Amino acid sequence: MSGTVLIITDATDYTADLIVADLQARGVGVTRLDPGSGPVHLAATLARGRWRNGLGDEHRAVDLGEVVSVLWRWPTPAPGHPSIERPARRAWAAREDAAGIFGVLKALPVLWINHPDLAAAANSKPGQLVTATECGLNVPDTIVTTSGEAVRAWACGRDVLFKAFHAQGADDDAMVTASRVDPDELPDELGAASLFQEIVSGVPVRLTMVGTQPFAVTITGTADLDWRPVQHRLTFARIDVPPDVLRAVHRFMLRYRLEYGAFDFIATDDAWTFLEINPTGMYGFVEIRSGLRITAAICDRLCEAMQSPVSSDAGVGR
């Protein structure tokens, strides 16, 4: 197969390691870059409506004209060239790098998992909840507010949790987990826009979507609302997705033009309730503990574009 799969992510993305290994075992050309990790060398020329020629770092390079698909996960922000000493000048250079390097990459008319602009739109929690409702999914009652008094008026005796918009907090080593709160103990002024939801009882489910393929597991082994910090204690068991939920999820994926999504639900015998989606979420822990072949499905999709010549009309985020 001709062409190259380009993976854009940071060095600590161990989920991407699974994909690189699978592609290499297939004999597929794959280049992994993090444009924000250090000086990047770019010499892109526009020819017949497509950016071509070189992008690379001190270890590797790729001809953009040979790229047939891109896996975009967690690239670090452009830092500015290390030779620039003045902070203001270096910050300006970082903005120019972001506009130029990421701009050229995002303009590649190839298969994306997922295109960063589409992933950014899908990553908005308020937007997710509206779209999920429009697509036919159940969602928890929710309030977004800066006022503790508003939360108390809204809660009306419900069990309530707080969920951050960004799981990475002020401390780089700290995760902000979803947690139960007592509205009566909240200050009148919260200090930031905050999201609160009614707690839904049931079994947590992680549904990983690759295109139209579902890979779902139930999660047991903790009574905590947020199971992420205790993954080592958990059991992941395969589960079928109810047909009505799967149809709604397909509609959701189409609305945002996503090729991949890690969905979280709460499941009961009667219904599944949508909590959120991470369009660049990790899945390796699910695959390793359940045996689901998620990596293979992602690599199959990345390689599909190699079945026909690279074309400038392939369609961004197709």
C-alpha positions as protocol buffer text, in pm:
chain_id: "A"
residue {
  index: 1
  type: MET
  ca { x: 0 y: 0 z: 0 }
}
residue {
  index: 2
  type: SER
  ca { x: 129 y: 345 z: -89 }
}
residue {
  index: 3
  type: GLY
  ca { x: 98 y: 661 z: 111 }
}
residue {
  index: 4
  type: THR
  ca { x: 166 y: 761 z: 471 }
}
residue {
  index: 5
  type: VAL
  ca { x: -49 y: 777 z: 782 }
}
residue {
  index: 6
  type: LEU
  ca { x: 41 y: 1085 z: 986 }
}
residue {
  index: 7
  type: ILE
  ca { x: -14 y: 1076 z: 1363 }
}
residue {
  index: 8
  type: ILE
  ca { x: -14 y: 1410 z: 1544 }
}
residue {
  index: 9
  type: THR
  ca { x: 17 y: 1374 z: 1922 }
}
residue {
  index: 10
  type: ASP
  ca { x: 255 y: 1416 z: 2214 }
}
residue {
  index: 11
  type: ALA
  ca { x: 519 y: 1172 z: 2333 }
}
residue {
  index: 12
  type: THR
  ca { x: 317 y: 1053 z: 2635 }
}
residue {
  index: 13
  type: ASP
  ca { x: 17 y: 937 z: 2430 }
}
residue {
  index: 14
  type: TYR
  ca { x: 44 y: 565 z: 2491 }
}
residue {
  index: 15
  type: THR
  ca { x: -281 y: 495 z: 2309 }
}
residue {
  index: 16
  type: ALA
  ca { x: -113 y: 618 z: 1991 }
}
residue {
  index: 17
  type: ASP
  ca { x: 165 y: 364 z: 2053 }
}
residue {
  index: 18
  type: LEU
  ca { x: -88 y: 85 z: 1992 }
}
residue {
  index: 19
  type: ILE
  ca { x: -187 y: 236 z: 1658 }
}
residue {
  index: 20
  type: VAL
  ca { x: 172 y: 291 z: 1543 }
}
residue {
  index: 21
  type: ALA
  ca { x: 259 y: -71 z: 1625 }
}
residue {
  index: 22
  type: ASP
  ca { x: -44 y: -204 z: 1436 }
}
residue {
  index: 23
  type: LEU
  ca { x: 25 y: 7 z: 1127 }
}
residue {
  index: 24
  type: GLN
  ca { x: 391 y: -95 z: 1124 }
}
residue {
  index: 25
  type: ALA
  ca { x: 292 y: -463 z: 1150 }
}
residue {
  index: 26
  type: ARG
  ca { x: 78 y: -412 z: 839 }
}
residue {
  index: 27
  type: GLY
  ca { x: 373 y: -264 z: 651 }
}
residue {
  index: 28
  type: VAL
  ca { x: 203 y: 76 z: 632 }
}
residue {
  index: 29
  type: GLY
  ca { x: 409 y: 393 z: 625 }
}
residue {
  index: 30
  type: VAL
  ca { x: 347 y: 591 z: 943 }
}
residue {
  index: 31
  type: THR
  ca { x: 502 y: 910 z: 1076 }
}
residue {
  index: 32
  type: ARG
  ca { x: 439 y: 1039 z: 1428 }
}
residue {
  index: 33
  type: LEU
  ca { x: 500 y: 1406 z: 1502 }
}
residue {
  index: 34
  type: ASP
  ca { x: 431 y: 1656 z: 1775 }
}
residue {
  index: 35
  type: PRO
  ca { x: 474 y: 2002 z: 1619 }
}
residue {
  index: 36
  type: GLY
  ca { x: 467 y: 2159 z: 1964 }
}
residue {
  index: 37
  type: SER
  ca { x: 747 y: 1954 z: 2120 }
}
residue {
  index: 38
  type: GLY
  ca { x: 1038 y: 2141 z: 1962 }
}
residue {
  index: 39
  type: PRO
  ca { x: 1165 y: 2307 z: 1646 }
}
residue {
  index: 40
  type: VAL
  ca { x: 972 y: 2193 z: 1340 }
}
residue {
  index: 41
  type: HIS
  ca { x: 1104 y: 2219 z: 985 }
}
residue {
  index: 42
  type: LEU
  ca { x: 838 y: 2310 z: 732 }
}
residue {
  index: 43
  type: ALA
  ca { x: 873 y: 2370 z: 359 }
}
residue {
  index: 44
  type: ALA
  ca { x: 518 y: 2330 z: 228 }
}
residue {
  index: 45
  type: THR
  ca { x: 437 y: 2438 z: -125 }
}
residue {
  index: 46
  type: LEU
  ca { x: 89 y: 2473 z: -270 }
}
residue {
  index: 47
  type: ALA
  ca { x: 42 y: 2275 z: -591 }
}
residue {
  index: 48
  type: ARG
  ca { x: -294 y: 2211 z: -757 }
}
residue {
  index: 49
  type: GLY
  ca { x: -479 y: 2308 z: -442 }
}
residue {
  index: 50
  type: ARG
  ca { x: -285 y: 2081 z: -204 }
}
residue {
  index: 51
  type: TRP
  ca { x: 4 y: 2144 z: 32 }
}
residue {
  index: 52
  type: ARG
  ca { x: 302 y: 1922 z: -51 }
}
residue {
  index: 53
  type: ASN
  ca { x: 667 y: 1863 z: 45 }
}
residue {
  index: 54
  type: GLY
  ca { x: 832 y: 1851 z: 381 }
}
residue {
  index: 55
  type: LEU
  ca { x: 727 y: 1865 z: 746 }
}
residue {
  index: 56
  type: GLY
  ca { x: 944 y: 1719 z: 1018 }
}
residue {
  index: 57
  type: ASP
  ca { x: 1152 y: 1754 z: 1331 }
}
residue {
  index: 58
  type: GLU
  ca { x: 1511 y: 1658 z: 1409 }
}
residue {
  index: 59
  type: HIS
  ca { x: 1425 y: 1286 z: 1401 }
}
residue {
  index: 60
  type: ARG
  ca { x: 1175 y: 1234 z: 1118 }
}
residue {
  index: 61
  type: ALA
  ca { x: 1001 y: 1399 z: 824 }
}
residue {
  index: 62
  type: VAL
  ca { x: 704 y: 1340 z: 597 }
}
residue {
  index: 63
  type: ASP
  ca { x: 609 y: 1456 z: 249 }
}
residue {
  index: 64
  type: LEU
  ca { x: 267 y: 1613 z: 297 }
}
residue {
  index: 65
  type: GLY
  ca { x: 175 y: 1514 z: -57 }
}
residue {
  index: 66
  type: GLU
  ca { x: 203 y: 1147 z: 42 }
}
residue {
  index: 67
  type: VAL
  ca { x: -24 y: 1172 z: 347 }
}
residue {
  index: 68
  type: VAL
  ca { x: -349 y: 980 z: 297 }
}
residue {
  index: 69
  type: SER
  ca { x: -493 y: 999 z: 649 }
}
residue {
  index: 70
  type: VAL
  ca { x: -427 y: 1179 z: 977 }
}
residue {
  index: 71
  type: LEU
  ca { x: -485 y: 1065 z: 1334 }
}
residue {
  index: 72
  type: TRP
  ca { x: -503 y: 1385 z: 1539 }
}
residue {
  index: 73
  type: ARG
  ca { x: -493 y: 1337 z: 1914 }
}
residue {
  index: 74
  type: TRP
  ca { x: -303 y: 1550 z: 2166 }
}
residue {
  index: 75
  type: PRO
  ca { x: -36 y: 1773 z: 2009 }
}
residue {
  index: 76
  type: THR
  ca { x: 126 y: 2017 z: 2251 }
}
residue {
  index: 77
  type: PRO
  ca { x: 97 y: 2392 z: 2188 }
}
residue {
  index: 78
  type: ALA
  ca { x: 365 y: 2549 z: 1969 }
}
residue {
  index: 79
  type: PRO
  ca { x: 631 y: 2691 z: 2206 }
}
residue {
  index: 80
  type: GLY
  ca { x: 819 y: 2923 z: 1972 }
}
residue {
  index: 81
  type: HIS
  ca { x: 1174 y: 2855 z: 1855 }
}
residue {
  index: 82
  type: PRO
  ca { x: 1416 y: 2801 z: 2149 }
}
residue {
  index: 83
  type: SER
  ca { x: 1671 y: 3037 z: 1996 }
}
residue {
  index: 84
  type: ILE
  ca { x: 1435 y: 3332 z: 2048 }
}
residue {
  index: 85
  type: GLU
  ca { x: 1522 y: 3482 z: 2385 }
}
residue {
  index: 86
  type: ARG
  ca { x: 1274 y: 3768 z: 2427 }
}
residue {
  index: 87
  type: PRO
  ca { x: 952 y: 3625 z: 2579 }
}
residue {
  index: 88
  type: ALA
  ca { x: 720 y: 3855 z: 2383 }
}
residue {
  index: 89
  type: ARG
  ca { x: 897 y: 3778 z: 2057 }
}
residue {
  index: 90
  type: ARG
  ca { x: 893 y: 3405 z: 2128 }
}
residue {
  index: 91
  type: ALA
  ca { x: 522 y: 3415 z: 2212 }
}
residue {
  index: 92
  type: TRP
  ca { x: 458 y: 3590 z: 1880 }
}
residue {
  index: 93
  type: ALA
  ca { x: 663 y: 3324 z: 1700 }
}
residue {
  index: 94
  type: ALA
  ca { x: 460 y: 3051 z: 1876 }
}
residue {
  index: 95
  type: ARG
  ca { x: 139 y: 3205 z: 1745 }
}
residue {
  index: 96
  type: GLU
  ca { x: 286 y: 3220 z: 1396 }
}
residue {
  index: 97
  type: ASP
  ca { x: 390 y: 2853 z: 1420 }
}
residue {
  index: 98
  type: ALA
  ca { x: 42 y: 2755 z: 1532 }
}
residue {
  index: 99
  type: ALA
  ca { x: -118 y: 2947 z: 1245 }
}
residue {
  index: 100
  type: GLY
  ca { x: 129 y: 2823 z: 984 }
}
residue {
  index: 101
  type: ILE
  ca { x: 214 y: 2464 z: 1081 }
}
residue {
  index: 102
  type: PHE
  ca { x: -124 y: 2364 z: 1216 }
}
residue {
  index: 103
  type: GLY
  ca { x: -293 y: 2564 z: 941 }
}
residue {
  index: 104
  type: VAL
  ca { x: -113 y: 2370 z: 669 }
}
residue {
  index: 105
  type: LEU
  ca { x: -189 y: 2039 z: 839 }
}
residue {
  index: 106
  type: LYS
  ca { x: -557 y: 2114 z: 890 }
}
residue {
  index: 107
  type: ALA
  ca { x: -592 y: 2203 z: 522 }
}
residue {
  index: 108
  type: LEU
  ca { x: -487 y: 1853 z: 406 }
}
residue {
  index: 109
  type: PRO
  ca { x: -785 y: 1706 z: 212 }
}
residue {
  index: 110
  type: VAL
  ca { x: -754 y: 1356 z: 357 }
}
residue {
  index: 111
  type: LEU
  ca { x: -932 y: 1124 z: 599 }
}
residue {
  index: 112
  type: TRP
  ca { x: -911 y: 1262 z: 954 }
}
residue {
  index: 113
  type: ILE
  ca { x: -963 y: 1088 z: 1288 }
}
residue {
  index: 114
  type: ASN
  ca { x: -1074 y: 1348 z: 1389 }
}
residue {
  index: 115
  type: HIS
  ca { x: -1024 y: 1679 z: 1212 }
}
residue {
  index: 116
  type: PRO
  ca { x: -920 y: 1915 z: 1496 }
}
residue {
  index: 117
  type: ASP
  ca { x: -1179 y: 2180 z: 1411 }
}
residue {
  index: 118
  type: LEU
  ca { x: -1457 y: 1919 z: 1422 }
}
residue {
  index: 119
  type: ALA
  ca { x: -1318 y: 1766 z: 1743 }
}
residue {
  index: 120
  type: ALA
  ca { x: -1306 y: 2110 z: 1906 }
}
residue {
  index: 121
  type: ALA
  ca { x: -1671 y: 2170 z: 1821 }
}
residue {
  index: 122
  type: ALA
  ca { x: -1772 y: 1828 z: 1955 }
}
residue {
  index: 123
  type: ASN
  ca { x: -1571 y: 1879 z: 2274 }
}
residue {
  index: 124
  type: SER
  ca { x: -1797 y: 2156 z: 2402 }
}
residue {
  index: 125
  type: LYS
  ca { x: -1998 y: 2004 z: 2688 }
}
residue {
  index: 126
  type: PRO
  ca { x: -2293 y: 2246 z: 2659 }
}
residue {
  index: 127
  type: GLY
  ca { x: -2307 y: 2182 z: 2285 }
}
residue {
  index: 128
  type: GLN
  ca { x: -2281 y: 1805 z: 2331 }
}
residue {
  index: 129
  type: LEU
  ca { x: -2585 y: 1797 z: 2556 }
}
residue {
  index: 130
  type: VAL
  ca { x: -2800 y: 1993 z: 2311 }
}
residue {
  index: 131
  type: THR
  ca { x: -2688 y: 1779 z: 2016 }
}
residue {
  index: 132
  type: ALA
  ca { x: -2739 y: 1457 z: 2211 }
}
residue {
  index: 133
  type: THR
  ca { x: -3096 y: 1562 z: 2292 }
}
residue {
  index: 134
  type: GLU
  ca { x: -3164 y: 1656 z: 1930 }
}
residue {
  index: 135
  type: CYS
  ca { x: -3031 y: 1318 z: 1818 }
}
residue {
  index: 136
  type: GLY
  ca { x: -3268 y: 1130 z: 2050 }
}
residue {
  index: 137
  type: LEU
  ca { x: -3046 y: 1055 z: 2352 }
}
residue {
  index: 138
  type: ASN
  ca { x: -3150 y: 1101 z: 2714 }
}
residue {
  index: 139
  type: VAL
  ca { x: -2943 y: 1361 z: 2901 }
}
residue {
  index: 140
  type: PRO
  ca { x: -2934 y: 1456 z: 3272 }
}
residue {
  index: 141
  type: ASP
  ca { x: -3093 y: 1777 z: 3395 }
}
residue {
  index: 142
  type: THR
  ca { x: -2811 y: 2032 z: 3388 }
}
residue {
  index: 143
  type: ILE
  ca { x: -2731 y: 2387 z: 3493 }
}
residue {
  index: 144
  type: VAL
  ca { x: -2432 y: 2601 z: 3393 }
}
residue {
  index: 145
  type: THR
  ca { x: -2393 y: 2898 z: 3622 }
}
residue {
  index: 146
  type: THR
  ca { x: -2161 y: 3128 z: 3816 }
}
residue {
  index: 147
  type: SER
  ca { x: -2407 y: 3144 z: 4107 }
}
residue {
  index: 148
  type: GLY
  ca { x: -2432 y: 2905 z: 4399 }
}
residue {
  index: 149
  type: GLU
  ca { x: -2773 y: 3052 z: 4477 }
}
residue {
  index: 150
  type: ALA
  ca { x: -2890 y: 2951 z: 4127 }
}
residue {
  index: 151
  type: VAL
  ca { x: -2770 y: 2596 z: 4188 }
}
residue {
  index: 152
  type: ARG
  ca { x: -2964 y: 2576 z: 4515 }
}
residue {
  index: 153
  type: ALA
  ca { x: -3282 y: 2699 z: 4347 }
}
residue {
  index: 154
  type: TRP
  ca { x: -3237 y: 2454 z: 4058 }
}
residue {
  index: 155
  type: ALA
  ca { x: -3141 y: 2149 z: 4265 }
}
residue {
  index: 156
  type: CYS
  ca { x: -3468 y: 2130 z: 4463 }
}
residue {
  index: 157
  type: GLY
  ca { x: -3352 y: 1837 z: 4676 }
}
residue {
  index: 158
  type: ARG
  ca { x: -3191 y: 1641 z: 4390 }
}
residue {
  index: 159
  type: ASP
  ca { x: -2861 y: 1457 z: 4419 }
}
residue {
  index: 160
  type: VAL
  ca { x: -2619 y: 1678 z: 4228 }
}
residue {
  index: 161
  type: LEU
  ca { x: -2267 y: 1649 z: 4090 }
}
residue {
  index: 162
  type: PHE
  ca { x: -2014 y: 1903 z: 3972 }
}
residue {
  index: 163
  type: LYS
  ca { x: -1826 y: 1841 z: 3648 }
}
residue {
  index: 164
  type: ALA
  ca { x: -1543 y: 2058 z: 3518 }
}
residue {
  index: 165
  type: PHE
  ca { x: -1535 y: 2168 z: 3155 }
}
residue {
  index: 166
  type: HIS
  ca { x: -1162 y: 2085 z: 3151 }
}
residue {
  index: 167
  type: ALA
  ca { x: -1050 y: 1779 z: 3345 }
}
residue {
  index: 168
  type: GLN
  ca { x: -697 y: 1917 z: 3364 }
}
residue {
  index: 169
  type: GLY
  ca { x: -696 y: 2162 z: 3654 }
}
residue {
  index: 170
  type: ALA
  ca { x: -469 y: 2447 z: 3757 }
}
residue {
  index: 171
  type: ASP
  ca { x: -212 y: 2192 z: 3877 }
}
residue {
  index: 172
  type: ASP
  ca { x: -65 y: 2003 z: 3580 }
}
residue {
  index: 173
  type: ASP
  ca { x: -61 y: 1681 z: 3783 }
}
residue {
  index: 174
  type: ALA
  ca { x: -418 y: 1705 z: 3912 }
}
residue {
  index: 175
  type: MET
  ca { x: -733 y: 1572 z: 3746 }
}
residue {
  index: 176
  type: VAL
  ca { x: -1059 y: 1749 z: 3826 }
}
residue {
  index: 177
  type: THR
  ca { x: -1299 y: 1462 z: 3879 }
}
residue {
  index: 178
  type: ALA
  ca { x: -1677 y: 1465 z: 3872 }
}
residue {
  index: 179
  type: SER
  ca { x: -1793 y: 1471 z: 4233 }
}
residue {
  index: 180
  type: ARG
  ca { x: -2110 y: 1487 z: 4442 }
}
residue {
  index: 181
  type: VAL
  ca { x: -2182 y: 1829 z: 4590 }
}
residue {
  index: 182
  type: ASP
  ca { x: -2417 y: 1967 z: 4853 }
}
residue {
  index: 183
  type: PRO
  ca { x: -2574 y: 2279 z: 4701 }
}
residue {
  index: 184
  type: ASP
  ca { x: -2627 y: 2425 z: 5050 }
}
residue {
  index: 185
  type: GLU
  ca { x: -2250 y: 2434 z: 5099 }
}
residue {
  index: 186
  type: LEU
  ca { x: -2174 y: 2625 z: 4778 }
}
residue {
  index: 187
  type: PRO
  ca { x: -2071 y: 2991 z: 4804 }
}
residue {
  index: 188
  type: ASP
  ca { x: -2304 y: 3246 z: 4649 }
}
residue {
  index: 189
  type: GLU
  ca { x: -2035 y: 3339 z: 4397 }
}
residue {
  index: 190
  type: LEU
  ca { x: -1869 y: 3035 z: 4241 }
}
residue {
  index: 191
  type: GLY
  ca { x: -1581 y: 3226 z: 4083 }
}
residue {
  index: 192
  type: ALA
  ca { x: -1613 y: 3058 z: 3744 }
}
residue {
  index: 193
  type: ALA
  ca { x: -1881 y: 2923 z: 3514 }
}
residue {
  index: 194
  type: SER
  ca { x: -1960 y: 2577 z: 3651 }
}
residue {
  index: 195
  type: LEU
  ca { x: -2161 y: 2278 z: 3531 }
}
residue {
  index: 196
  type: PHE
  ca { x: -2386 y: 2082 z: 3766 }
}
residue {
  index: 197
  type: GLN
  ca { x: -2600 y: 1780 z: 3678 }
}
residue {
  index: 198
  type: GLU
  ca { x: -2855 y: 1562 z: 3846 }
}
residue {
  index: 199
  type: ILE
  ca { x: -2695 y: 1230 z: 3941 }
}
residue {
  index: 200
  type: VAL
  ca { x: -2834 y: 939 z: 3737 }
}
residue {
  index: 201
  type: SER
  ca { x: -2827 y: 596 z: 3900 }
}
residue {
  index: 202
  type: GLY
  ca { x: -2717 y: 295 z: 3699 }
}
residue {
  index: 203
  type: VAL
  ca { x: -2412 y: 121 z: 3554 }
}
residue {
  index: 204
  type: PRO
  ca { x: -2142 y: 328 z: 3379 }
}
residue {
  index: 205
  type: VAL
  ca { x: -2084 y: 238 z: 3015 }
}
residue {
  index: 206
  type: ARG
  ca { x: -1798 y: 341 z: 2788 }
}
residue {
  index: 207
  type: LEU
  ca { x: -1896 y: 327 z: 2422 }
}
residue {
  index: 208
  type: THR
  ca { x: -1606 y: 374 z: 2182 }
}
residue {
  index: 209
  type: MET
  ca { x: -1718 y: 450 z: 1828 }
}
residue {
  index: 210
  type: VAL
  ca { x: -1493 y: 401 z: 1525 }
}
residue {
  index: 211
  type: GLY
  ca { x: -1694 y: 522 z: 1229 }
}
residue {
  index: 212
  type: THR
  ca { x: -2018 y: 325 z: 1259 }
}
residue {
  index: 213
  type: GLN
  ca { x: -1862 y: 43 z: 1465 }
}
residue {
  index: 214
  type: PRO
  ca { x: -1955 y: 33 z: 1835 }
}
residue {
  index: 215
  type: PHE
  ca { x: -1729 y: -109 z: 2107 }
}
residue {
  index: 216
  type: ALA
  ca { x: -1915 y: -95 z: 2440 }
}
residue {
  index: 217
  type: VAL
  ca { x: -1830 y: -212 z: 2791 }
}
residue {
  index: 218
  type: THR
  ca { x: -1993 y: -185 z: 3130 }
}
residue {
  index: 219
  type: ILE
  ca { x: -1771 y: -61 z: 3412 }
}
residue {
  index: 220
  type: THR
  ca { x: -1795 y: -214 z: 3759 }
}
residue {
  index: 221
  type: GLY
  ca { x: -1576 y: -217 z: 4067 }
}
residue {
  index: 222
  type: THR
  ca { x: -1630 y: 127 z: 4220 }
}
residue {
  index: 223
  type: ALA
  ca { x: -1910 y: 330 z: 4373 }
}
residue {
  index: 224
  type: ASP
  ca { x: -1735 y: 657 z: 4280 }
}
residue {
  index: 225
  type: LEU
  ca { x: -1914 y: 884 z: 4035 }
}
residue {
  index: 226
  type: ASP
  ca { x: -1594 y: 927 z: 3836 }
}
residue {
  index: 227
  type: TRP
  ca { x: -1424 y: 594 z: 3764 }
}
residue {
  index: 228
  type: ARG
  ca { x: -1118 y: 733 z: 3584 }
}
residue {
  index: 229
  type: PRO
  ca { x: -883 y: 761 z: 3886 }
}
residue {
  index: 230
  type: VAL
  ca { x: -942 y: 397 z: 3990 }
}
residue {
  index: 231
  type: GLN
  ca { x: -918 y: 217 z: 3656 }
}
residue {
  index: 232
  type: HIS
  ca { x: -685 y: -45 z: 3805 }
}
residue {
  index: 233
  type: ARG
  ca { x: -970 y: -170 z: 4028 }
}
residue {
  index: 234
  type: LEU
  ca { x: -1233 y: -194 z: 3760 }
}
residue {
  index: 235
  type: THR
  ca { x: -1387 y: -469 z: 3550 }
}
residue {
  index: 236
  type: PHE
  ca { x: -1481 y: -400 z: 3187 }
}
residue {
  index: 237
  type: ALA
  ca { x: -1740 y: -637 z: 3039 }
}
residue {
  index: 238
  type: ARG
  ca { x: -1864 y: -627 z: 2681 }
}
residue {
  index: 239
  type: ILE
  ca { x: -2222 y: -519 z: 2628 }
}
residue {
  index: 240
  type: ASP
  ca { x: -2449 y: -476 z: 2327 }
}
residue {
  index: 241
  type: VAL
  ca { x: -2574 y: -126 z: 2252 }
}
residue {
  index: 242
  type: PRO
  ca { x: -2953 y: -92 z: 2237 }
}
residue {
  index: 243
  type: PRO
  ca { x: -3058 y: -28 z: 1875 }
}
residue {
  index: 244
  type: ASP
  ca { x: -3228 y: 304 z: 1955 }
}
residue {
  index: 245
  type: VAL
  ca { x: -2919 y: 431 z: 2136 }
}
residue {
  index: 246
  type: LEU
  ca { x: -2691 y: 321 z: 1852 }
}
residue {
  index: 247
  type: ARG
  ca { x: -2907 y: 498 z: 1594 }
}
residue {
  index: 248
  type: ALA
  ca { x: -2895 y: 816 z: 1801 }
}
residue {
  index: 249
  type: VAL
  ca { x: -2518 y: 788 z: 1842 }
}
residue {
  index: 250
  type: HIS
  ca { x: -2479 y: 745 z: 1465 }
}
residue {
  index: 251
  type: ARG
  ca { x: -2679 y: 1066 z: 1419 }
}
residue {
  index: 252
  type: PHE
  ca { x: -2458 y: 1239 z: 1674 }
}
residue {
  index: 253
  type: MET
  ca { x: -2140 y: 1130 z: 1493 }
}
residue {
  index: 254
  type: LEU
  ca { x: -2280 y: 1254 z: 1161 }
}
residue {
  index: 255
  type: ARG
  ca { x: -2382 y: 1589 z: 1309 }
}
residue {
  index: 256
  type: TYR
  ca { x: -2022 y: 1657 z: 1416 }
}
residue {
  index: 257
  type: ARG
  ca { x: -1867 y: 1464 z: 1123 }
}
residue {
  index: 258
  type: LEU
  ca { x: -1667 y: 1250 z: 1361 }
}
residue {
  index: 259
  type: GLU
  ca { x: -1478 y: 931 z: 1277 }
}
residue {
  index: 260
  type: TYR
  ca { x: -1407 y: 850 z: 1643 }
}
residue {
  index: 261
  type: GLY
  ca { x: -1567 y: 920 z: 1978 }
}
residue {
  index: 262
  type: ALA
  ca { x: -1541 y: 792 z: 2336 }
}
residue {
  index: 263
  type: PHE
  ca { x: -1893 y: 819 z: 2481 }
}
residue {
  index: 264
  type: ASP
  ca { x: -1987 y: 783 z: 2846 }
}
residue {
  index: 265
  type: PHE
  ca { x: -2336 y: 668 z: 2946 }
}
residue {
  index: 266
  type: ILE
  ca { x: -2523 y: 551 z: 3253 }
}
residue {
  index: 267
  type: ALA
  ca { x: -2724 y: 237 z: 3171 }
}
residue {
  index: 268
  type: THR
  ca { x: -3031 y: 91 z: 3337 }
}
residue {
  index: 269
  type: ASP
  ca { x: -3268 y: -182 z: 3223 }
}
residue {
  index: 270
  type: ASP
  ca { x: -3499 y: 86 z: 3082 }
}
residue {
  index: 271
  type: ALA
  ca { x: -3268 y: 342 z: 2921 }
}
residue {
  index: 272
  type: TRP
  ca { x: -2919 y: 473 z: 2861 }
}
residue {
  index: 273
  type: THR
  ca { x: -2841 y: 831 z: 2965 }
}
residue {
  index: 274
  type: PHE
  ca { x: -2574 y: 1024 z: 2776 }
}
residue {
  index: 275
  type: LEU
  ca { x: -2312 y: 1193 z: 2994 }
}
residue {
  index: 276
  type: GLU
  ca { x: -2049 y: 1319 z: 2751 }
}
residue {
  index: 277
  type: ILE
  ca { x: -1821 y: 1242 z: 2458 }
}
residue {
  index: 278
  type: ASN
  ca { x: -1447 y: 1288 z: 2426 }
}
residue {
  index: 279
  type: PRO
  ca { x: -1359 y: 1304 z: 2053 }
}
residue {
  index: 280
  type: THR
  ca { x: -993 y: 1228 z: 2132 }
}
residue {
  index: 281
  type: GLY
  ca { x: -1049 y: 1005 z: 2433 }
}
residue {
  index: 282
  type: MET
  ca { x: -825 y: 718 z: 2537 }
}
residue {
  index: 283
  type: TYR
  ca { x: -939 y: 364 z: 2468 }
}
residue {
  index: 284
  type: GLY
  ca { x: -634 y: 146 z: 2534 }
}
residue {
  index: 285
  type: PHE
  ca { x: -747 y: 49 z: 2885 }
}
residue {
  index: 286
  type: VAL
  ca { x: -1078 y: -74 z: 2741 }
}
residue {
  index: 287
  type: GLU
  ca { x: -909 y: -281 z: 2471 }
}
residue {
  index: 288
  type: ILE
  ca { x: -654 y: -436 z: 2704 }
}
residue {
  index: 289
  type: ARG
  ca { x: -909 y: -531 z: 2970 }
}
residue {
  index: 290
  type: SER
  ca { x: -1195 y: -640 z: 2742 }
}
residue {
  index: 291
  type: GLY
  ca { x: -1025 y: -780 z: 2431 }
}
residue {
  index: 292
  type: LEU
  ca { x: -1223 y: -553 z: 2198 }
}
residue {
  index: 293
  type: ARG
  ca { x: -1025 y: -488 z: 1877 }
}
residue {
  index: 294
  type: ILE
  ca { x: -1051 y: -107 z: 1875 }
}
residue {
  index: 295
  type: THR
  ca { x: -697 y: -47 z: 1751 }
}
residue {
  index: 296
  type: ALA
  ca { x: -754 y: -272 z: 1450 }
}
residue {
  index: 297
  type: ALA
  ca { x: -1075 y: -86 z: 1363 }
}
residue {
  index: 298
  type: ILE
  ca { x: -899 y: 252 z: 1379 }
}
residue {
  index: 299
  type: CYS
  ca { x: -612 y: 127 z: 1164 }
}
residue {
  index: 300
  type: ASP
  ca { x: -852 y: -27 z: 913 }
}
residue {
  index: 301
  type: ARG
  ca { x: -1013 y: 315 z: 874 }
}
residue {
  index: 302
  type: LEU
  ca { x: -681 y: 497 z: 846 }
}
residue {
  index: 303
  type: CYS
  ca { x: -572 y: 256 z: 573 }
}
residue {
  index: 304
  type: GLU
  ca { x: -890 y: 273 z: 368 }
}
residue {
  index: 305
  type: ALA
  ca { x: -769 y: 585 z: 189 }
}
residue {
  index: 306
  type: MET
  ca { x: -473 y: 386 z: 56 }
}
residue {
  index: 307
  type: GLN
  ca { x: -699 y: 176 z: -164 }
}
residue {
  index: 308
  type: SER
  ca { x: -718 y: 463 z: -415 }
}
residue {
  index: 309
  type: PRO
  ca { x: -471 y: 732 z: -522 }
}
residue {
  index: 310
  type: VAL
  ca { x: -427 y: 1034 z: -296 }
}
residue {
  index: 311
  type: SER
  ca { x: -658 y: 1301 z: -431 }
}
residue {
  index: 312
  type: SER
  ca { x: -699 y: 1669 z: -362 }
}
residue {
  index: 313
  type: ASP
  ca { x: -1076 y: 1622 z: -357 }
}
residue {
  index: 314
  type: ALA
  ca { x: -1074 y: 1358 z: -84 }
}
residue {
  index: 315
  type: GLY
  ca { x: -1264 y: 1591 z: 148 }
}
residue {
  index: 316
  type: VAL
  ca { x: -1152 y: 1733 z: 481 }
}
residue {
  index: 317
  type: GLY
  ca { x: -1293 y: 1531 z: 770 }
}
residue {
  index: 318
  type: ARG
  ca { x: -1479 y: 1301 z: 531 }
}
